[in-house]
Amino acid sequence: EFEIKQADYVAEIGLMINYDDAFIAYLNGKEVLRKGVGQGAGKDAQQIKSHDATKYSYYPLNDFEKHLRTGKNVLAIEGHNATLDSHDFLIDPYLIIED
């Protein structure tokens, strides 16, 4: 959860994230970013690509203006491993808000 004083004044929202293997990000329940997941979500996610967590990368959140609210907002991140027997998993994000 995070608070926004005036949603109209936000120029960009993005994630700095280090991850292994894939993820889908949601802003107030709406998908705004997908990396390494071909289609589907949750238990129905398919075509998950392997990705090693080697560094943080920046990704702007798509169409955030449609979903951002003045007041309380929720960013949720759904993480995925490429295979069921994969031995590693990492989702390490932080949110960047530019006004």
C-alpha positions as CSV (number, residue, x, y, z in Angstrom):
1,E,0.0,0.0,0.0
2,F,1.1,3.6,-0.6
3,E,-0.5,7.0,-0.5
4,I,-0.8,9.6,-3.2
5,K,-1.8,13.2,-2.3
6,Q,-2.9,14.2,-5.8
7,A,-3.0,11.5,-8.5
8,D,-3.3,14.1,-11.3
9,Y,0.2,15.4,-10.4
10,V,2.1,12.1,-10.9
11,A,4.2,12.1,-14.1
12,E,5.4,8.5,-13.9
13,I,5.4,5.4,-11.7
14,G,7.8,2.6,-12.2
15,L,9.4,-0.4,-10.5
16,M,13.0,-1.0,-9.8
17,I,13.1,-4.8,-9.5
18,N,15.4,-7.7,-9.2
19,Y,13.6,-10.9,-10.0
20,D,13.9,-14.6,-10.8
21,D,12.1,-15.8,-13.0
22,A,9.0,-13.8,-13.9
23,F,6.3,-11.6,-12.5
24,I,3.1,-9.7,-13.2
25,A,2.4,-6.4,-11.4
26,Y,-1.1,-5.0,-10.6
27,L,-2.0,-1.5,-9.5
28,N,-5.3,-1.4,-7.7
29,G,-6.2,-4.7,-9.2
30,K,-5.4,-3.9,-12.8
31,E,-2.4,-5.3,-14.6
32,V,0.3,-2.7,-15.4
33,L,3.4,-4.8,-16.1
34,R,4.3,-8.3,-17.2
35,K,7.8,-9.7,-17.5
36,G,8.6,-13.3,-18.5
37,V,5.0,-14.6,-18.4
38,G,3.6,-15.3,-21.9
39,Q,-0.1,-15.5,-21.1
40,G,-2.5,-16.2,-18.2
41,A,-2.0,-15.3,-14.6
42,G,-2.0,-17.0,-11.2
43,K,-2.1,-20.8,-11.4
44,D,-3.0,-20.5,-15.1
45,A,0.2,-18.6,-16.1
46,Q,1.9,-20.1,-19.1
47,Q,5.1,-19.7,-21.2
48,I,7.2,-18.6,-18.2
49,K,10.7,-17.7,-19.2
50,S,13.8,-18.3,-17.1
51,H,15.5,-15.1,-15.8
52,D,18.4,-14.9,-13.4
53,A,18.3,-12.2,-10.7
54,T,21.6,-10.4,-11.4
55,K,20.7,-6.7,-11.1
56,Y,17.9,-4.3,-10.6
57,S,16.1,-3.1,-13.7
58,Y,13.6,-0.2,-14.1
59,Y,10.2,-0.7,-15.7
60,P,7.6,2.0,-16.1
61,L,4.1,0.9,-15.2
62,N,1.8,0.9,-18.2
63,D,-1.3,3.1,-18.2
64,F,-0.9,3.9,-14.5
65,E,-3.0,7.0,-15.0
66,K,-6.1,4.9,-15.5
67,H,-5.7,3.1,-12.2
68,L,-4.0,5.5,-9.8
69,R,-6.2,7.1,-7.1
70,T,-5.8,10.1,-4.8
71,G,-5.3,8.5,-1.4
72,K,-4.5,4.9,-0.7
73,N,-3.3,2.7,-3.6
74,V,-2.2,-1.0,-3.7
75,L,0.6,-2.4,-5.8
76,A,0.6,-6.2,-5.9
77,I,3.2,-8.4,-7.6
78,E,2.6,-12.0,-8.6
79,G,5.9,-14.0,-8.9
80,H,6.5,-17.1,-11.0
81,N,9.3,-19.7,-11.3
82,A,10.0,-21.1,-14.8
83,T,9.5,-24.7,-13.6
84,L,8.0,-26.5,-10.6
85,D,11.4,-28.0,-9.7
86,S,13.3,-24.7,-9.9
87,H,15.4,-24.2,-6.8
88,D,15.5,-20.4,-6.7
89,F,12.9,-17.6,-6.5
90,L,13.3,-13.9,-6.0
91,I,11.0,-10.8,-6.2
92,D,12.8,-7.7,-4.7
93,P,11.0,-4.5,-5.9
94,Y,10.8,-0.9,-4.9
95,L,8.4,1.7,-6.2
96,I,9.5,4.9,-7.9
97,I,7.0,7.8,-8.2
98,E,7.9,10.9,-10.2
99,D,5.8,14.0,-10.0
